[in-house]
Amino acid sequence: MPKVTKSGKVKTDELPSTLQRSDKLAQETYARTLDSAEEQYGDGERAHRTAYSALKHTHEKVGDHWEQKDAKGPSDEQAEGGRGTAKETAGGVNANATKEHLYEVAKKLEIPKRSTMTKKELVDAIQKANERETRKARN
């Protein structure tokens, strides 16, 4: 089922909850890509993965929503490799960002002991915090 009306408006009530709490650009990116991917691949997991992949090039997950990144580009090794890549995904965390950026996101999410964490530990902690915040927002 299309996520964008014929007039070009996004059907926000049909988007995943994290996108319903995100900005208009994130909603449009996901919805338009999903509609296009469903035309090509059918309504299934592949279409949704394609839409999330496009979203991760422009946005990163922060808590229970998506925020626009400072610069476009893949957010993790999986997104860099494209289809057929079997690398680990960071679940929307911009793992390719600087350690300083990740520290600021961790600060925003009030992650304890962030100042002593490595870049990988920050990515993992942000991913866990995002999952926790999303669960809270859904309840």
N, CA, C and O atoms as CSV, one atom per row, in Angstrom:
chain,resi,resn,atom,element,x,y,z
A,1,MET,N,N,0.838,-1.177,0.000
A,1,MET,CA,C,0.000,0.000,0.000
A,1,MET,C,C,0.887,1.247,0.000
A,1,MET,O,O,1.769,1.356,0.852
A,2,PRO,N,N,0.689,2.173,-0.908
A,2,PRO,CA,C,1.528,3.377,-0.988
A,2,PRO,C,C,1.511,4.192,0.300
A,2,PRO,O,O,0.479,4.317,0.959
A,3,LYS,N,N,2.664,4.739,0.643
A,3,LYS,CA,C,2.793,5.578,1.839
A,3,LYS,C,C,2.683,7.059,1.493
A,3,LYS,O,O,2.689,7.914,2.378
A,4,VAL,N,N,2.582,7.358,0.183
A,4,VAL,CA,C,2.461,8.733,-0.288
A,4,VAL,C,C,1.193,8.811,-1.142
A,4,VAL,O,O,0.965,7.956,-1.998
A,5,THR,N,N,0.365,9.843,-0.907
A,5,THR,CA,C,-0.858,10.009,-1.687
A,5,THR,C,C,-0.521,10.467,-3.099
A,5,THR,O,O,0.618,10.836,-3.386
A,6,LYS,N,N,-1.512,10.441,-3.973
A,6,LYS,CA,C,-1.295,10.900,-5.346
A,6,LYS,C,C,-0.889,12.364,-5.398
A,6,LYS,O,O,-0.201,12.789,-6.326
A,7,SER,N,N,-1.318,13.144,-4.392
A,7,SER,CA,C,-0.947,14.562,-4.348
A,7,SER,C,C,0.445,14.773,-3.751
A,7,SER,O,O,0.927,15.903,-3.684
A,8,GLY,N,N,1.094,13.682,-3.315
A,8,GLY,CA,C,2.458,13.775,-2.804
A,8,GLY,C,C,2.570,13.891,-1.296
A,8,GLY,O,O,3.676,14.058,-0.781
A,9,LYS,N,N,1.457,13.807,-0.568
A,9,LYS,CA,C,1.479,13.918,0.893
A,9,LYS,C,C,1.761,12.546,1.522
A,9,LYS,O,O,1.206,11.531,1.102
A,10,VAL,N,N,2.627,12.539,2.526
A,10,VAL,CA,C,2.984,11.302,3.214
A,10,VAL,C,C,1.845,10.892,4.144
A,10,VAL,O,O,1.292,11.721,4.866
A,11,LYS,N,N,1.503,9.609,4.118
A,11,LYS,CA,C,0.490,9.058,5.025
A,11,LYS,C,C,1.203,8.693,6.325
A,11,LYS,O,O,1.613,7.549,6.519
A,12,THR,N,N,1.345,9.667,7.201
A,12,THR,CA,C,2.145,9.471,8.416
A,12,THR,C,C,1.610,8.374,9.324
A,12,THR,O,O,2.388,7.711,10.010
A,13,ASP,N,N,0.299,8.171,9.340
A,13,ASP,CA,C,-0.259,7.142,10.215
A,13,ASP,C,C,0.107,5.726,9.767
A,13,ASP,O,O,-0.103,4.772,10.516
A,14,GLU,N,N,0.647,5.577,8.567
A,14,GLU,CA,C,1.066,4.266,8.067
A,14,GLU,C,C,2.572,4.038,8.196
A,14,GLU,O,O,3.076,2.985,7.805
A,15,LEU,N,N,3.285,5.013,8.739
A,15,LEU,CA,C,4.733,4.897,8.904
A,15,LEU,C,C,5.064,4.217,10.228
A,15,LEU,O,O,4.245,4.222,11.147
A,16,PRO,N,N,6.268,3.626,10.337
A,16,PRO,CA,C,6.711,3.108,11.635
A,16,PRO,C,C,6.702,4.228,12.678
A,16,PRO,O,O,6.905,5.395,12.343
A,17,SER,N,N,6.468,3.870,13.932
A,17,SER,CA,C,6.305,4.878,14.987
A,17,SER,C,C,7.515,5.799,15.134
A,17,SER,O,O,7.352,6.980,15.443
A,18,THR,N,N,8.722,5.283,14.919
A,18,THR,CA,C,9.898,6.147,15.048
A,18,THR,C,C,9.882,7.241,13.986
A,18,THR,O,O,10.375,8.344,14.222
A,19,LEU,N,N,9.325,6.943,12.833
A,19,LEU,CA,C,9.232,7.944,11.769
A,19,LEU,C,C,8.073,8.904,12.004
A,19,LEU,O,O,8.138,10.060,11.584
A,20,GLN,N,N,7.029,8.453,12.658
A,20,GLN,CA,C,5.922,9.346,12.997
A,20,GLN,C,C,6.391,10.450,13.941
A,20,GLN,O,O,5.819,11.540,13.954
A,21,ARG,N,N,7.424,10.172,14.726
A,21,ARG,CA,C,7.970,11.158,15.667
A,21,ARG,C,C,9.154,11.932,15.076
A,21,ARG,O,O,9.831,12.671,15.790
A,22,SER,N,N,9.400,11.763,13.786
A,22,SER,CA,C,10.553,12.379,13.123
A,22,SER,C,C,10.117,13.527,12.219
A,22,SER,O,O,8.925,13.748,12.006
A,23,ASP,N,N,11.105,14.255,11.691
A,23,ASP,CA,C,10.793,15.402,10.843
A,23,ASP,C,C,10.221,14.989,9.491
A,23,ASP,O,O,10.276,13.824,9.100
A,24,LYS,N,N,9.678,15.966,8.799
A,24,LYS,CA,C,9.010,15.737,7.519
A,24,LYS,C,C,9.954,15.125,6.481
A,24,LYS,O,O,9.548,14.248,5.718
A,25,LEU,N,N,11.199,15.576,6.449
A,25,LEU,CA,C,12.157,15.054,5.476
A,25,LEU,C,C,12.407,13.567,5.698
A,25,LEU,O,O,12.478,12.803,4.735
A,26,ALA,N,N,12.542,13.148,6.951
A,26,ALA,CA,C,12.743,11.727,7.251
A,26,ALA,C,C,11.531,10.922,6.788
A,26,ALA,O,O,11.680,9.855,6.191
A,27,GLN,N,N,10.353,11.426,7.059
A,27,GLN,CA,C,9.127,10.738,6.648
A,27,GLN,C,C,9.040,10.619,5.130
A,27,GLN,O,O,8.714,9.559,4.596
A,28,GLU,N,N,9.335,11.717,4.446
A,28,GLU,CA,C,9.270,11.708,2.979
A,28,GLU,C,C,10.316,10.784,2.372
A,28,GLU,O,O,10.022,10.051,1.427
A,29,THR,N,N,11.529,10.811,2.905
A,29,THR,CA,C,12.602,9.954,2.391
A,29,THR,C,C,12.199,8.491,2.489
A,29,THR,O,O,12.296,7.743,1.515
A,30,TYR,N,N,11.747,8.090,3.667
A,30,TYR,CA,C,11.356,6.694,3.882
A,30,TYR,C,C,10.154,6.325,3.012
A,30,TYR,O,O,10.179,5.305,2.323
A,31,ALA,N,N,9.103,7.146,3.039
A,31,ALA,CA,C,7.861,6.823,2.336
A,31,ALA,C,C,8.062,6.733,0.825
A,31,ALA,O,O,7.601,5.783,0.192
A,32,ARG,N,N,8.741,7.706,0.253
A,32,ARG,CA,C,8.945,7.703,-1.201
A,32,ARG,C,C,9.838,6.532,-1.638
A,32,ARG,O,O,9.589,5.903,-2.667
A,33,THR,N,N,10.870,6.252,-0.850
A,33,THR,CA,C,11.747,5.126,-1.190
A,33,THR,C,C,10.999,3.808,-1.047
A,33,THR,O,O,11.150,2.915,-1.880
A,34,LEU,N,N,10.195,3.683,0.003
A,34,LEU,CA,C,9.425,2.453,0.200
A,34,LEU,C,C,8.454,2.241,-0.952
A,34,LEU,O,O,8.350,1.133,-1.478
A,35,ASP,N,N,7.750,3.278,-1.343
A,35,ASP,CA,C,6.814,3.144,-2.466
A,35,ASP,C,C,7.535,2.672,-3.733
A,35,ASP,O,O,7.056,1.781,-4.434
A,36,SER,N,N,8.676,3.273,-4.012
A,36,SER,CA,C,9.452,2.894,-5.191
A,36,SER,C,C,9.966,1.458,-5.078
A,36,SER,O,O,9.902,0.692,-6.040
A,37,ALA,N,N,10.472,1.101,-3.901
A,37,ALA,CA,C,11.013,-0.250,-3.692
A,37,ALA,C,C,9.910,-1.305,-3.774
A,37,ALA,O,O,10.143,-2.408,-4.269
A,38,GLU,N,N,8.714,-0.971,-3.292
A,38,GLU,CA,C,7.606,-1.934,-3.369
A,38,GLU,C,C,7.193,-2.169,-4.820
A,38,GLU,O,O,6.784,-3.274,-5.177
A,39,GLU,N,N,7.295,-1.144,-5.652
A,39,GLU,CA,C,6.996,-1.313,-7.071
A,39,GLU,C,C,7.990,-2.287,-7.705
A,39,GLU,O,O,7.626,-3.100,-8.554
A,40,GLN,N,N,9.241,-2.191,-7.280
A,40,GLN,CA,C,10.286,-3.013,-7.868
A,40,GLN,C,C,10.368,-4.409,-7.253
A,40,GLN,O,O,10.514,-5.398,-7.972
A,41,TYR,N,N,10.272,-4.494,-5.903
A,41,TYR,CA,C,10.500,-5.760,-5.210
A,41,TYR,C,C,9.246,-6.399,-4.628
A,41,TYR,O,O,9.281,-7.558,-4.215
A,42,GLY,N,N,8.140,-5.662,-4.590
A,42,GLY,CA,C,6.940,-6.152,-3.934
A,42,GLY,C,C,6.936,-5.726,-2.471
A,42,GLY,O,O,7.928,-5.210,-1.957
A,43,ASP,N,N,5.808,-5.952,-1.814
A,43,ASP,CA,C,5.656,-5.555,-0.411
A,43,ASP,C,C,6.305,-6.613,0.472
A,43,ASP,O,O,5.738,-7.686,0.678
A,44,GLY,N,N,7.468,-6.321,0.982
A,44,GLY,CA,C,8.167,-7.294,1.815
A,44,GLY,C,C,9.383,-6.692,2.478
A,44,GLY,O,O,9.616,-5.485,2.422
A,45,GLU,N,N,10.152,-7.559,3.106
A,45,GLU,CA,C,11.319,-7.145,3.874
A,45,GLU,C,C,12.326,-6.370,3.029
A,45,GLU,O,O,12.891,-5.381,3.495
A,46,ARG,N,N,12.554,-6.807,1.801
A,46,ARG,CA,C,13.555,-6.153,0.953
A,46,ARG,C,C,13.188,-4.689,0.693
A,46,ARG,O,O,14.057,-3.817,0.707
A,47,ALA,N,N,11.921,-4.427,0.460
A,47,ALA,CA,C,11.476,-3.050,0.220
A,47,ALA,C,C,11.697,-2.185,1.461
A,47,ALA,O,O,12.146,-1.044,1.354
A,48,HIS,N,N,11.385,-2.726,2.628
A,48,HIS,CA,C,11.565,-1.972,3.864
A,48,HIS,C,C,13.051,-1.739,4.173
A,48,HIS,O,O,13.427,-0.665,4.642
A,49,ARG,N,N,13.890,-2.745,3.909
A,49,ARG,CA,C,15.332,-2.566,4.114
A,49,ARG,C,C,15.878,-1.484,3.193
A,49,ARG,O,O,16.735,-0.695,3.592
A,50,THR,N,N,15.381,-1.448,1.964
A,50,THR,CA,C,15.805,-0.428,1.003
A,50,THR,C,C,15.421,0.960,1.501
A,50,THR,O,O,16.217,1.895,1.415
A,51,ALA,N,N,14.210,1.093,2.019
A,51,ALA,CA,C,13.741,2.394,2.516
A,51,ALA,C,C,14.557,2.843,3.731
A,51,ALA,O,O,14.926,4.014,3.831
A,52,TYR,N,N,14.838,1.922,4.652
A,52,TYR,CA,C,15.660,2.280,5.810
A,52,TYR,C,C,17.083,2.633,5.386
A,52,TYR,O,O,17.701,3.527,5.964
A,53,SER,N,N,17.597,1.940,4.391
A,53,SER,CA,C,18.942,2.240,3.911
A,53,SER,C,C,19.022,3.664,3.370
A,53,SER,O,O,19.978,4.387,3.655
A,54,ALA,N,N,18.029,4.065,2.596
A,54,ALA,CA,C,17.996,5.437,2.079
A,54,ALA,C,C,17.886,6.437,3.220
A,54,ALA,O,O,18.541,7.479,3.204
A,55,LEU,N,N,17.066,6.122,4.203
A,55,LEU,CA,C,16.885,7.007,5.359
A,55,LEU,C,C,18.198,7.180,6.131
A,55,LEU,O,O,18.518,8.281,6.578
A,56,LYS,N,N,18.950,6.094,6.284
A,56,LYS,CA,C,20.201,6.140,7.047
A,56,LYS,C,C,21.292,6.954,6.354
A,56,LYS,O,O,22.294,7.294,6.983
A,57,HIS,N,N,21.119,7.269,5.079
A,57,HIS,CA,C,22.089,8.119,4.393
A,57,HIS,C,C,21.872,9.602,4.715
A,57,HIS,O,O,22.788,10.411,4.566
A,58,THR,N,N,20.676,9.952,5.152
A,58,THR,CA,C,20.369,11.364,5.438
A,58,THR,C,C,20.056,11.618,6.908
A,58,THR,O,O,20.120,12.758,7.368
A,59,HIS,N,N,19.718,10.565,7.646
A,59,HIS,CA,C,19.297,10.710,9.038
A,59,HIS,C,C,19.978,9.672,9.927
A,59,HIS,O,O,20.489,8.659,9.450
A,60,GLU,N,N,19.972,9.947,11.224
A,60,GLU,CA,C,20.455,8.980,12.201
A,60,GLU,C,C,19.409,8.864,13.297
A,60,GLU,O,O,18.686,9.819,13.584
A,61,LYS,N,N,19.334,7.686,13.906
A,61,LYS,CA,C,18.369,7.473,14.967
A,61,LYS,C,C,18.945,8.012,16.270
A,61,LYS,O,O,20.056,7.667,16.672
A,62,VAL,N,N,18.157,8.867,16.918
A,62,VAL,CA,C,18.540,9.440,18.207
A,62,VAL,C,C,17.355,9.242,19.141
A,62,VAL,O,O,16.333,9.917,19.015
A,63,GLY,N,N,17.498,8.319,20.070
A,63,GLY,CA,C,16.391,8.028,20.973
A,63,GLY,C,C,15.264,7.343,20.227
A,63,GLY,O,O,15.458,6.289,19.621
A,64,ASP,N,N,14.078,7.949,20.273
A,64,ASP,CA,C,12.891,7.327,19.685
A,64,ASP,C,C,12.488,7.925,18.337
A,64,ASP,O,O,11.357,7.735,17.889
A,65,HIS,N,N,13.408,8.649,17.689
A,65,HIS,CA,C,13.094,9.294,16.406
A,65,HIS,C,C,14.360,9.423,15.561
A,65,HIS,O,O,15.456,9.078,16.004
A,66,TRP,N,N,14.189,9.926,14.333
A,66,TRP,CA,C,15.297,10.119,13.402
A,66,TRP,C,C,15.596,11.601,13.273
A,66,TRP,O,O,14.678,12.414,13.167
A,67,GLU,N,N,16.892,11.964,13.280
A,67,GLU,CA,C,17.324,13.353,13.121
A,67,GLU,C,C,18.237,13.457,11.906
A,67,GLU,O,O,19.001,12.541,11.602
A,68,GLN,N,N,18.142,14.588,11.222
A,68,GLN,CA,C,18.946,14.804,10.026
A,68,GLN,C,C,20.420,14.889,10.384
A,68,GLN,O,O,20.797,15.531,11.364
A,69,LYS,N,N,21.264,14.225,9.569
A,69,LYS,CA,C,22.707,14.251,9.780
A,69,LYS,C,C,23.284,15.541,9.209
A,69,LYS,O,O,22.681,16.174,8.342
A,70,ASP,N,N,24.457,15.922,9.706
A,70,ASP,CA,C,25.139,17.113,9.195
A,70,ASP,C,C,25.587,16.922,7.749
A,70,ASP,O,O,25.575,17.867,6.960
A,71,ALA,N,N,25.976,15.711,7.409
A,71,ALA,CA,C,26.439,15.417,6.049
A,71,ALA,C,C,25.843,14.087,5.598
A,71,ALA,O,O,25.741,13.143,6.381
A,72,LYS,N,N,25.454,14.024,4.341
A,72,LYS,CA,C,24.885,12.789,3.802
A,72,LYS,C,C,25.963,11.738,3.659
A,72,LYS,O,O,27.139,12.052,3.472
A,73,GLY,N,N,25.546,10.479,3.750
A,73,GLY,CA,C,26.472,9.379,3.560
A,73,GLY,C,C,26.046,8.170,4.356
A,73,GLY,O,O,25.173,8.271,5.218
A,74,PRO,N,N,26.650,7.025,4.081
A,74,PRO,CA,C,26.279,5.796,4.782
A,74,PRO,C,C,26.584,5.906,6.275
A,74,PRO,O,O,27.551,6.549,6.684
A,75,SER,N,N,25.734,5.264,7.076
A,75,SER,CA,C,25.881,5.384,8.522
A,75,SER,C,C,26.688,4.259,9.157
A,75,SER,O,O,27.107,4.378,10.309
A,76,ASP,N,N,26.910,3.183,8.437
A,76,ASP,CA,C,27.681,2.069,9.000
A,76,ASP,C,C,28.263,1.218,7.868
A,76,ASP,O,O,28.026,1.495,6.693
A,77,GLU,N,N,29.018,0.193,8.225
A,77,GLU,CA,C,29.683,-0.646,7.221
A,77,GLU,C,C,28.687,-1.353,6.311
A,77,GLU,O,O,28.955,-1.524,5.122
A,78,GLN,N,N,27.554,-1.761,6.842
A,78,GLN,CA,C,26.538,-2.435,6.033
A,78,GLN,C,C,26.016,-1.485,4.961
A,78,GLN,O,O,25.879,-1.877,3.802
A,79,ALA,N,N,25.724,-0.247,5.333
A,79,ALA,CA,C,25.200,0.730,4.373
A,79,ALA,C,C,26.245,1.095,3.319
A,79,ALA,O,O,25.894,1.393,2.177
A,80,GLU,N,N,27.509,1.075,3.688
A,80,GLU,CA,C,28.577,1.375,2.731
A,80,GLU,C,C,28.661,0.318,1.636
A,80,GLU,O,O,28.924,0.632,0.475
A,81,GLY,N,N,28.433,-0.946,2.019
A,81,GLY,CA,C,28.627,-2.043,1.085
A,81,GLY,C,C,27.465,-2.303,0.163
A,81,GLY,O,O,27.651,-2.884,-0.906
A,82,GLY,N,N,26.269,-1.892,0.542
A,82,GLY,CA,C,25.105,-2.122,-0.304
A,82,GLY,C,C,24.594,-3.547,-0.220
A,82,GLY,O,O,24.958,-4.308,0.675
A,83,ARG,N,N,23.745,-3.886,-1.170
A,83,ARG,CA,C,23.103,-5.192,-1.198
A,83,ARG,C,C,24.148,-6.300,-1.258
A,83,ARG,O,O,25.147,-6.204,-1.971
A,84,GLY,N,N,23.892,-7.343,-0.495
A,84,GLY,CA,C,24.791,-8.480,-0.500
A,84,GLY,C,C,25.929,-8.363,0.501
A,84,GLY,O,O,26.719,-9.294,0.655
A,85,THR,N,N,26.020,-7.229,1.180
A,85,THR,CA,C,27.054,-7.049,2.190
A,85,THR,C,C,26.590,-7.714,3.477
A,85,THR,O,O,25.434,-7.566,3.875
A,86,ALA,N,N,27.466,-8.430,4.112
A,86,ALA,CA,C,27.107,-9.134,5.345
A,86,ALA,C,C,27.858,-8.548,6.532
A,86,ALA,O,O,28.385,-9.279,7.371
A,87,LYS,N,N,27.900,-7.229,6.593
A,87,LYS,CA,C,28.580,-6.575,7.709
A,87,LYS,C,C,27.553,-6.146,8.739
A,87,LYS,O,O,26.352,-6.105,8.472
A,88,GLU,N,N,28.052,-5.829,9.918
A,88,GLU,CA,C,27.186,-5.447,11.029
A,88,GLU,C,C,26.552,-4.080,10.790
A,88,GLU,O,O,27.209,-3.144,10.336
A,89,THR,N,N,25.257,-3.985,11.107
A,89,THR,CA,C,24.568,-2.711,11.031
A,89,THR,C,C,24.518,-2.091,12.422
A,89,THR,O,O,24.546,-2.802,13.427
A,90,ALA,N,N,24.444,-0.780,12.476
A,90,ALA,CA,C,24.404,-0.085,13.761
A,90,ALA,C,C,22.986,0.344,14.117
A,90,ALA,O,O,22.795,1.130,15.045
A,91,GLY,N,N,21.998,-0.159,13.398
A,91,GLY,CA,C,20.607,0.095,13.756
A,91,GLY,C,C,20.192,1.554,13.701
A,91,GLY,O,O,19.363,1.993,14.498
A,92,GLY,N,N,20.751,2.299,12.784
A,92,GLY,CA,C,20.385,3.707,12.657
A,92,GLY,C,C,21.358,4.663,13.313
A,92,GLY,O,O,21.291,5.869,13.073
A,93,VAL,N,N,22.269,4.152,14.141
A,93,VAL,CA,C,23.298,4.992,14.742
A,93,VAL,C,C,24.305,5.341,13.653
A,93,VAL,O,O,24.694,4.476,12.868
A,94,ASN,N,N,24.725,6.589,13.600
A,94,ASN,CA,C,25.693,7.018,12.592
A,94,ASN,C,C,27.095,6.606,13.035
A,94,ASN,O,O,27.868,7.429,13.525
A,95,ALA,N,N,27.410,5.330,12.858
A,95,ALA,CA,C,28.687,4.765,13.306
A,95,ALA,C,C,29.877,5.353,12.559
A,95,ALA,O,O,31.010,5.241,13.027
A,96,ASN,N,N,29.644,5.977,11.407
A,96,ASN,CA,C,30.732,6.602,10.651
A,96,ASN,C,C,31.015,8.029,11.106
A,96,ASN,O,O,31.935,8.671,10.599
A,97,ALA,N,N,30.235,8.527,12.054
A,97,ALA,CA,C,30.450,9.879,12.579
A,97,ALA,C,C,31.713,9.903,13.440
A,97,ALA,O,O,32.264,8.858,13.787
A,98,THR,N,N,32.154,11.094,13.770
A,98,THR,CA,C,33.329,11.225,14.636
A,98,THR,C,C,32.987,10.792,16.056
A,98,THR,O,O,31.820,10.736,16.444
A,99,LYS,N,N,34.020,10.491,16.812
A,99,LYS,CA,C,33.815,10.125,18.213
A,99,LYS,C,C,33.192,11.304,18.960
A,99,LYS,O,O,32.376,11.104,19.859
A,100,GLU,N,N,33.563,12.506,18.600
A,100,GLU,CA,C,33.012,13.697,19.253
A,100,GLU,C,C,31.510,13.808,19.005
A,100,GLU,O,O,30.748,14.147,19.911
A,101,HIS,N,N,31.090,13.523,17.779
A,101,HIS,CA,C,29.655,13.557,17.474
A,101,HIS,C,C,28.916,12.488,18.271
A,101,HIS,O,O,27.863,12.752,18.850
A,102,LEU,N,N,29.471,11.291,18.295
A,102,LEU,CA,C,28.839,10.204,19.043
A,102,LEU,C,C,28.762,10.542,20.531
A,102,LEU,O,O,27.780,10.211,21.194
A,103,TYR,N,N,29.791,11.196,21.051
A,103,TYR,CA,C,29.783,11.625,22.450
A,103,TYR,C,C,28.623,12.596,22.691
A,103,TYR,O,O,27.932,12.494,23.704
A,104,GLU,N,N,28.407,13.534,21.768
A,104,GLU,CA,C,27.316,14.511,21.916
A,104,GLU,C,C,25.948,13.824,21.875
A,104,GLU,O,O,25.044,14.200,22.621
A,105,VAL,N,N,25.796,12.828,21.013
A,105,VAL,CA,C,24.543,12.068,20.962
A,105,VAL,C,C,24.357,11.313,22.280
A,105,VAL,O,O,23.258,11.293,22.834
A,106,ALA,N,N,25.422,10.697,22.779
A,106,ALA,CA,C,25.360,9.969,24.051
A,106,ALA,C,C,25.006,10.913,25.197
A,106,ALA,O,O,24.266,10.543,26.109
A,107,LYS,N,N,25.532,12.119,25.146
A,107,LYS,CA,C,25.218,13.121,26.166
A,107,LYS,C,C,23.728,13.472,26.112
A,107,LYS,O,O,23.066,13.561,27.145
A,108,LYS,N,N,23.218,13.667,24.912
A,108,LYS,CA,C,21.801,13.985,24.705
A,108,LYS,C,C,20.907,12.866,25.259
A,108,LYS,O,O,19.835,13.129,25.803
A,109,LEU,N,N,21.362,11.627,25.114
A,109,LEU,CA,C,20.609,10.468,25.587
A,109,LEU,C,C,20.912,10.136,27.052
A,109,LEU,O,O,20.382,9.169,27.598
A,110,GLU,N,N,21.760,10.938,27.676
A,110,GLU,CA,C,22.131,10.785,29.088
A,110,GLU,C,C,22.725,9.402,29.388
A,110,GLU,O,O,22.361,8.751,30.367
A,111,ILE,N,N,23.639,8.978,28.527
A,111,ILE,CA,C,24.318,7.687,28.707
A,111,ILE,C,C,25.441,7.881,29.725
A,111,ILE,O,O,26.325,8.714,29.525
A,112,PRO,N,N,25.409,7.113,30.818
A,112,PRO,CA,C,26.454,7.257,31.837
A,112,PRO,C,C,27.809,6.734,31.354
A,112,PRO,O,O,27.872,5.861,30.488
A,113,LYS,N,N,28.878,7.271,31.916
A,113,LYS,CA,C,30.264,6.850,31.644
A,113,LYS,C,C,30.683,7.048,30.194
A,113,LYS,O,O,31.637,6.418,29.737
A,114,ARG,N,N,29.988,7.909,29.468
A,114,ARG,CA,C,30.281,8.117,28.039
A,114,ARG,C,C,31.680,8.675,27.810
A,114,ARG,O,O,32.281,8.415,26.767
A,115,SER,N,N,32.204,9.430,28.757
A,115,SER,CA,C,33.513,10.058,28.558
A,115,SER,C,C,34.657,9.048,28.558
A,115,SER,O,O,35.748,9.356,28.080
A,116,THR,N,N,34.427,7.864,29.081
A,116,THR,CA,C,35.481,6.837,29.116
A,116,THR,C,C,35.326,5.794,28.015
A,116,THR,O,O,36.130,4.866,27.927
A,117,MET,N,N,34.304,5.936,27.175
A,117,MET,CA,C,34.014,4.923,26.157
A,117,MET,C,C,34.810,5.127,24.878
A,117,MET,O,O,35.141,6.249,24.494
A,118,THR,N,N,35.106,4.000,24.228
A,118,THR,CA,C,35.705,4.043,22.895
A,118,THR,C,C,34.593,4.369,21.892
A,118,THR,O,O,33.414,4.405,22.246
A,119,LYS,N,N,34.980,4.602,20.652
A,119,LYS,CA,C,33.989,4.898,19.621
A,119,LYS,C,C,32.998,3.731,19.472
A,119,LYS,O,O,31.790,3.955,19.406
A,120,LYS,N,N,33.491,2.511,19.419
A,120,LYS,CA,C,32.630,1.330,19.296
A,120,LYS,C,C,31.696,1.213,20.490
A,120,LYS,O,O,30.517,0.896,20.330
A,121,GLU,N,N,32.213,1.465,21.680
A,121,GLU,CA,C,31.367,1.396,22.880
A,121,GLU,C,C,30.280,2.467,22.851
A,121,GLU,O,O,29.156,2.221,23.289
A,122,LEU,N,N,30.610,3.662,22.336
A,122,LEU,CA,C,29.600,4.711,22.195
A,122,LEU,C,C,28.500,4.285,21.225
A,122,LEU,O,O,27.316,4.470,21.507
A,123,VAL,N,N,28.888,3.716,20.085
A,123,VAL,CA,C,27.905,3.244,19.100
A,123,VAL,C,C,26.979,2.213,19.745
A,123,VAL,O,O,25.759,2.303,19.610
A,124,ASP,N,N,27.553,1.240,20.441
A,124,ASP,CA,C,26.751,0.193,21.086
A,124,ASP,C,C,25.827,0.774,22.159
A,124,ASP,O,O,24.661,0.390,22.252
A,125,ALA,N,N,26.343,1.687,22.959
A,125,ALA,CA,C,25.542,2.299,24.024
A,125,ALA,C,C,24.403,3.147,23.446
A,125,ALA,O,O,23.291,3.138,23.974
A,126,ILE,N,N,24.682,3.875,22.367
A,126,ILE,CA,C,23.643,4.682,21.721
A,126,ILE,C,C,22.575,3.771,21.139
A,126,ILE,O,O,21.382,4.051,21.256
A,127,GLN,N,N,23.001,2.684,20.511
A,127,GLN,CA,C,22.043,1.742,19.925
A,127,GLN,C,C,21.119,1.183,21.020
A,127,GLN,O,O,19.907,1.109,20.821
A,128,LYS,N,N,21.673,0.796,22.153
A,128,LYS,CA,C,20.863,0.275,23.260
A,128,LYS,C,C,19.928,1.352,23.807
A,128,LYS,O,O,18.767,1.075,24.108
A,129,ALA,N,N,20.430,2.572,23.935
A,129,ALA,CA,C,19.591,3.669,24.428
A,129,ALA,C,C,18.461,3.968,23.454
A,129,ALA,O,O,17.333,4.234,23.871
A,130,ASN,N,N,18.758,3.928,22.159
A,130,ASN,CA,C,17.718,4.143,21.145
A,130,ASN,C,C,16.620,3.090,21.265
A,130,ASN,O,O,15.434,3.417,21.229
A,131,GLU,N,N,17.012,1.837,21.407
A,131,GLU,CA,C,16.041,0.754,21.540
A,131,GLU,C,C,15.190,0.947,22.785
A,131,GLU,O,O,13.979,0.731,22.747
A,132,ARG,N,N,15.808,1.349,23.887
A,132,ARG,CA,C,15.094,1.576,25.143
A,132,ARG,C,C,14.086,2.725,24.988
A,132,ARG,O,O,12.937,2.616,25.414
A,133,GLU,N,N,14.537,3.825,24.372
A,133,GLU,CA,C,13.659,4.990,24.179
A,133,GLU,C,C,12.497,4.660,23.244
A,133,GLU,O,O,11.376,5.120,23.465
A,134,THR,N,N,12.751,3.880,22.220
A,134,THR,CA,C,11.689,3.485,21.296
A,134,THR,C,C,10.661,2.618,21.995
A,134,THR,O,O,9.459,2.799,21.803
A,135,ARG,N,N,11.128,1.670,22.810
A,135,ARG,CA,C,10.191,0.822,23.575
A,135,ARG,C,C,9.325,1.670,24.488
A,135,ARG,O,O,8.115,1.462,24.577
A,136,LYS,N,N,9.949,2.634,25.170
A,136,LYS,CA,C,9.193,3.514,26.077
A,136,LYS,C,C,8.138,4.319,25.315
A,136,LYS,O,O,7.004,4.459,25.772
A,137,ALA,N,N,8.519,4.839,24.161
A,137,ALA,CA,C,7.610,5.680,23.378
A,137,ALA,C,C,6.436,4.877,22.831
A,137,ALA,O,O,5.350,5.426,22.646
A,138,ARG,N,N,6.630,3.610,22.573
A,138,ARG,CA,C,5.548,2.770,22.035
A,138,ARG,C,C,4.536,2.370,23.089
A,138,ARG,O,O,3.402,2.026,22.759
A,139,ASN,N,N,4.931,2.411,24.352
A,139,ASN,CA,C,4.019,2.013,25.437
A,139,ASN,C,C,3.192,3.144,25.932
A,139,ASN,O,O,2.381,2.963,26.841
